[in-house]
Structure formats: C-alpha cells, structure tokens
Amino acid sequence: MLDLKGHDRRLPDRVLGALETGGTLGRVTVCSQDWALLEPFARQPGVRVVHSVGNARQLERLRRRHASGLAGISIHRRRSLAWRNVIAAGYPPRGCRCSGWRAPTRWASP
C-alpha cells in the first residue's frame, strides 16, 4: 500500500511512472487524505484506491460524494471516528473494504 502524503499534483504521475517502470502498476493499493491525488489511480486497471479519512467532517464529505462505488476507506481511530459511530451512521457502503489506523502519540528518539 502506498500512502500519498502532501498535496503536490505532480505526485500521481510520478508514482504511476515508477509503478509502470517497476512492472507493479496493476498490483498496488494507493491511499491519501488528498482525494484529488487518487483520481489518476482510479482510472488504472487493477489499482485499488482507498480514501483516507482523518476526522468526522471528512467522513461525512466522503459519504455525500461517494455514496457507493468505493473500493476502500481507511479511517483514523479517533474517538469521534470509532467504528461503532461510523457503522451507526450507515457507513461504509456494502462491499467497501475498511481499515483503521492510528498515528503514534509520541515518536521514539533514535
């Protein structure tokens, strides 16, 4: 899984080029909280696109824009985004693969 960070609009083309060169284009999952970066990947056969959600507002926006047809979502495990709250809100759509993630609260020093 590739998690695209930042908002550089050149990033998708560069990543797609690297995947094509490496022969792995059709065997990858790509996620990002900047959903515009995911659009070029959605047009590629065999690439799974996962919309990453970091807060309740993003989840609601995703629900309004993509009522169905999502391959997957990745949701930050904050209290407001607890799975029981997400499911109680009628999300995610049937057939959508879901995963949760948590950012470390403290970075270990090397």
Residue pairs with C-beta under 8 A, 6 or more apart in sequence:
1 28
1 29
1 30
1 31
1 50
2 15
2 28
2 29
2 30
2 31
3 30
3 31
3 32
3 52
4 11
4 12
4 15
4 30
4 31
4 32
4 34
4 37
4 38
5 32
6 34
7 34
7 37
9 36
9 37
11 37
12 37
12 38
12 39
12 40
12 41
13 40
15 30
16 25
16 40
16 41
16 44
19 25
19 28
25 44
25 46
25 47
26 44
26 45
26 46
26 47
27 46
28 47
28 48
29 47
29 48
29 49
29 50
29 72
30 38
30 41
30 47
30 48
30 49
30 50
31 38
31 49
31 50
31 51
31 52
31 72
31 74
32 38
32 51
32 52
33 52
33 53
33 54
33 58
35 51
35 62
38 49
38 51
41 47
41 49
42 49
48 71
48 72
48 97
49 71
49 72
50 71
50 72
50 73
50 74
50 97
50 99
51 62
51 66
51 70
51 72
51 73
51 74
52 73
52 74
52 75
52 76
52 101
53 59
53 62
53 73
53 74
53 75
53 76
53 81
54 76
55 76
55 78
55 80
55 81
56 80
56 81
59 75
59 81
59 86
59 89
59 91
62 70
62 73
63 89
63 91
67 93
68 93
69 93
70 92
70 93
70 96
71 96
71 97
72 96
72 97
72 98
72 99
73 92
73 96
73 97
73 98
73 99
74 98
74 99
74 100
74 101
75 81
75 83
75 86
75 98
75 99
75 100
75 101
76 100
76 101
76 102
76 103
77 83
77 100
77 101
77 102
83 100
86 92
92 98
